[in-house]
Amino acid sequence: MLQPSIDSLMTKINSKYTLVTVSSKRARELREKPESYQKTSKSKSVNYVGMALEEIDAEKLTLQGKLD
């Protein structure tokens, strides 16, 4: 099973479209500046999208205001 689960992520951000948008934007940021990764206690992912989703699940990355 993939972690974090979609059910867990949907409790943090209630729109799948917004979830994809936020995580892809964060994944691009991580690709450009990997040192900005906020490691969580459950971190397992080695790819940037997975890292972004783990940050959302751990509530280290949240949606605020308008997306560019």
KEDO-119316 format. One line per field, with one value per residue: residue number from 0; x, y, z of N, C-alpha, C in turn. Coordinates in steps of 0.2 Angstrom, whole numbers. Layout:
<sites>
k: c(NUM,...)
n_X: c(X,...)
n_Y: c(Y,...)
n_Z: c(Z,...)
ca_X: c(X,...)
ca_Y: c(Y,...)
ca_Z: c(Z,...)
c_X: c(X,...)
c_Y: c(Y,...)
c_Z: c(Z,...)
</sites>
This chain:
<sites>
k: c(0,1,2,3,4,5,6,7,8,9,10,11,12,13,14,15,16,17,18,19,20,21,22,23,24,25,26,27,28,29,30,31,32,33,34,35,36,37,38,39,40,41,42,43,44,45,46,47,48,49,50,51,52,53,54,55,56,57,58,59,60,61,62,63,64,65,66,67)
n_X: c(4,2,10,9,-9,-22,-34,-30,-23,-33,-40,-32,-31,-45,-48,-45,-39,-33,-24,-16,-10,-4,5,13,19,27,35,42,49,57,65,73,79,84,88,78,69,58,60,51,45,40,46,49,50,59,57,53,39,33,39,34,20,22,25,14,5,10,7,16,17,5,-10,-12,-20,-19,-14,0)
n_Y: c(-6,11,25,41,38,41,44,49,60,67,72,83,91,95,93,84,89,101,95,88,99,107,97,95,107,109,98,102,113,106,98,108,114,104,104,110,101,95,84,71,61,49,47,40,40,42,49,66,69,60,64,77,74,67,78,85,76,76,88,98,105,116,122,139,153,160,150,151)
n_Z: c(0,-4,4,10,13,2,8,20,16,11,22,25,14,5,-8,-22,-34,-29,-20,-29,-36,-26,-21,-33,-35,-24,-26,-37,-31,-22,-30,-36,-24,-14,-1,7,11,23,34,40,54,49,36,21,8,-8,-19,-26,-27,-18,-6,-5,-3,9,18,17,23,36,40,38,27,21,14,10,6,-11,-25,-36)
ca_X: c(0,6,10,3,-14,-26,-39,-26,-21,-39,-42,-28,-33,-51,-49,-40,-36,-29,-19,-11,-7,1,11,18,22,32,40,47,54,62,70,78,82,83,90,73,65,56,60,46,47,38,49,51,50,65,56,50,32,32,42,29,14,23,25,6,2,13,5,22,15,-2,-13,-14,-21,-19,-8,3)
ca_Y: c(0,17,29,42,36,46,45,53,66,71,75,89,96,91,93,80,94,105,91,87,105,109,93,95,113,108,93,106,116,101,97,114,115,98,105,113,96,95,77,69,55,43,48,34,41,44,54,72,70,57,69,83,71,66,84,87,72,78,95,103,109,117,127,145,158,158,147,155)
ca_Z: c(0,-4,10,14,9,-1,13,25,13,9,28,26,9,4,-15,-26,-39,-25,-18,-34,-38,-21,-21,-38,-35,-19,-28,-41,-26,-19,-35,-36,-18,-10,6,10,13,30,35,45,57,45,30,18,0,-11,-24,-24,-26,-12,-1,-4,0,16,21,18,28,43,41,38,21,21,9,12,1,-18,-28,-42)
c_X: c(4,5,12,-3,-18,-32,-36,-25,-28,-42,-38,-30,-39,-53,-43,-36,-31,-23,-14,-7,-2,7,16,22,28,37,45,52,59,67,75,82,81,84,84,68,64,55,55,48,45,41,51,53,57,64,52,43,30,34,37,23,16,23,18,3,4,11,11,21,8,-4,-15,-15,-21,-13,-6,3)
c_Y: c(6,22,36,40,42,48,50,60,71,74,82,94,92,91,89,85,98,101,90,93,107,104,93,102,112,103,97,110,112,99,102,115,109,99,108,108,96,88,76,62,48,43,42,35,44,49,60,73,66,61,74,80,69,72,86,83,74,85,100,107,110,122,133,150,156,155,151,150)
c_Z: c(0,2,8,10,7,4,19,22,12,16,29,21,6,-4,-19,-31,-35,-23,-23,-36,-32,-20,-27,-38,-30,-22,-33,-36,-23,-24,-36,-30,-13,-2,10,12,21,32,41,48,53,38,27,10,-2,-17,-22,-22,-19,-6,1,-1,8,21,22,23,35,45,42,32,21,15,12,6,-6,-21,-34,-48)
</sites>
